[in-house]
């Protein structure tokens, strides 16, 4: 029997639209910062920016899944559970990338916002998917809470990356010494007859 998600419709329209828009903005930010990023920064992108895009995309995907008509509790449970599992794995991969970073030591706040909190959200999605058939209302509330938390986490992390890129680029520019002007050409004394 199909489950009615009508009460959640506005919530998922808002969060899904926000997730889609913020995913697009991340692409714009990375494209604009491409000239500032060298090959050694690719690990940082994999550890910080890619997971942020994954969080925004997860919000969009959950919103889209919730809008699919004629979902039954088992089909919705499977979709949400697989999405949560994929997100948890992505968080683990991001944590491994963060640990291997060279040139930047991740602070406790980085670990909290970029790895731990998203991982918890994805575990909540998996747990809610398992509980969905037996405790539908509570599970739907937890799914909505995890989606909203992923959106907030993504906004925080995107801001964190944008500020870092702006400050890091300024430091790089300040650290590069100004080019030394060439010495003036030697003036030869005029010849005397």
N, C-alpha and C positions, 0 to 999 in steps of 0.2 A: 504494500500500500504506500503511495507517495506521501512524503512528509511535507507539511506546509511551512514554508519559511517566510511567509508574507510579513510577519512582524519585524523581521530582520532586513527587509528589502532596502529601506532607506540607509540603514547602517552600512550595508555592503556596497551600495551605490557610492556613498561618500568615501569609504575607506578604499574601495577598488579604484575609484578615480584618482584619489590622492596617491595611491601606490603606483599607478600608471604614470601620472605626471612627474612624480619624484624619480622614477626610473629614468624617464626621458631627461630630466635635469641632470642626473648623474652622468649620462652620456655627454651632455653639453659641457659639463665641468671638466670631464676627462679630456674631451677634444680641445677645449681652450687651454688646458694645462699641459697638453702634449709637448709643446716646445720647451717646457720647464722640466720635464721628466727625462732623466737619462736611463740607460740600461740598468744601472744599479738600483733604480727605484721600482723596477718591475715587481720585486718581491713585496714591497710595501703596497703596491696596487692589489696584488693577489691576497694580501693579508687584511687590508682595510677597505678598499673600494669595491672589490668584487663581492665580498659578503654583504655589503650595504645594498648593492643592486639585487642580490638574492633575497634580502629581507623585503625590499619594496616589491619585488616580483612575487614573492610568496603571498603578500597581502593581496595583490591583484589576482593571483590564481585562486586563492581561497574565496575571494569575492565572486569570481567567475563560477567556481564550482557551486557555491551556494545559490547562484542564480539559474543553474541548469534546471529546467522543469522536469517534473516527474521523478525526482530523486526518491529512492526509498532509503530507509535508515541504514540498511547494509551497504548500499552503493555510496551513500554520503560518507559513511564511516570509513570505507576503504579509501576513497579519494582523499579525505582529510588525513587519515593515518599515513598513507604513502607520502603525502606532501610534508607532513611533520617529520617523518623519518628521513626524507631527503634533506630537509633543512638541518636536522641534527647532525647528519653526516657532513654537510657543508660547514657547519660550525666547528666540527672536529678538525676538518682539513684546514680551515682558517687558523685555528689554534696552532696547528703544526707549522704553518707558514709563518705565523707571528713569532714562534719560538726560534725559527731559523733566520730571522732577519739579521742582516749585518748593517751596521751603521746607525741603528736605532734600537734602543732597549725599551721594550713596551713597559709602560707604567702599570700600576695596579688598576687604575681607571680604564686603561685600554683593555685589559683582560676582562674587567667587569662588563663594559659596554659592548665590546666587539665580539666576545666569545661567550661568557657565562650567561648573561641575560638572554641573548638570542637562543642559546642552547636550551635554556629553561622554557622559553616560549614554544620551541619546537617539541619538546618533551610534553608540554601541556597539550599541544595539538594531538600528539599520538595518544596520550591518556584519555583525552576527550573523545577521540574517535572510537576508542575501545568502549568507553562508557556510553556512547551515544544511543545505542539500542535500548539500554535499560534505564538510563537517567537522561532523557532527551533534553529537557529544559536546562538542567544544570550544565550538561555538556555543551549545549549551544551557547550558553553564557560564557563558559570557559574558552570556547573557540573564539568568540567575539573579543574577549579580553586579551587573548594571545595575539590576535590580529592587530588590535589597537596598540598593544605593547610593541609589536614588531615595527609598526609605523613610527612610533615615538623613538624607538631605538635607532631606526634608520635615519630619522631626521637628525638626532644627536650625532650619529656617526658621520653623516654627510657633512655636517657643520664642522666637526672635528677635522675631517680630511681637508676641507676647503681652507680652514684657518691654518692648518699645518702647511699646506702647499704655499699659501700666501707668505707666511713667515719664513718658511724654508727657502723659498725663492729669494726673498729679500736678503737673507743671510748669505746665500750663495753669491748674489750680486755684490754685496758689501765685502765679501771675502776675496773677490777677484781684484787684484791690484789694477790701478788705472794704467793704461799703456804708457810707457815712457816715450816722450817725443824724441824723434831722431835728433842727433846733434846737428847744430847748424853747419852748413857747408863751410869748409875752410876757405877763407878769403886769401887769395894770393896777393902779395904786394905788387903794385904796378911795376912794370919793367922800366928801367931807366936807360936812356940811350947812351 
